[in-house]
Amino acid sequence: MLQDVAARQLIVLCAVLLGVAAQAQQSTLSATTVANNPGSAFVYVPSTTVEGAIATGASSTTSLRTVTYWPALAGMGISQSTFTLAPCAVRSPHLHLRAAGLLYAYDADSLEVGFVTENGTAVTNTIASGASAVFPQGLIHYQFNSGCKNATYTISYGSELPGTQVVTQAMFNLPANVLAASLNIQTSAASELAGQIPTGRFVGGVADCAARCADSMGSLSTTGR
């Protein structure tokens, strides 16, 4: 019994020491970053000339502020992305392996935010301008602009490189027979579906939303005559 207790205490101590060492390493890297960069390096201005820094699709756009595009973040343990999500567009379900995300809605009438817990429970909320939402690390989540005007928001992460994996794209990169068995469909159907998966970060035209917004715009046009 005493040996078991001692072993557990040793494991805890090792974990604490590793955590302290990792934090110290990050602090050293951060200090080096500060020392070796000019003052202008600590301001980021989005550029369309840097490949990958700005992604677009479905009339939506995101500007990525990770260490890949902003080297001054090295060792800081933070990053950020800004978004403009078109009416009825969805930021495809995805996950971040290395960080939680904190969303702040700058300008949004109806922004649906959701994630799926580890036990499979869906958590969904709809927010508007001035509200925030959190996405736990490693969980599948999405944003859906259910409003009829653009939604703009920013997400901050607890890592300079949070990593993004789009769920559908990852799934359909699996071998067709494995995917078919997992979805309980024929292999031919899995292969056919794979050819229809969007390749970008955004998808547009959620049908019921688009119809509602079209009716709303039509009503406004008629009223304005």
Secondary structure, DSSP 8 states (H G I E B T S, - for coil): -HHHHHHHHHHHHHHHHHHHHHHHHHHHHHHHHHHHS-GGGG-----TTSTTTEEEETTEEEEEESTTT-GGGTTT--EEEEEEE-TT-EEEEEE-SS--EEEEEEE-S-EEEEEE-TTS-EEEEEE-TT-EEEE-TT--EEEEE-SSS-EEEEEEESSSS---EEHHHHHTTS-HHHHHHHHTS-HHHHHHHHTTS--SSEE---HHHHHHHHHHHHHHHHHT-
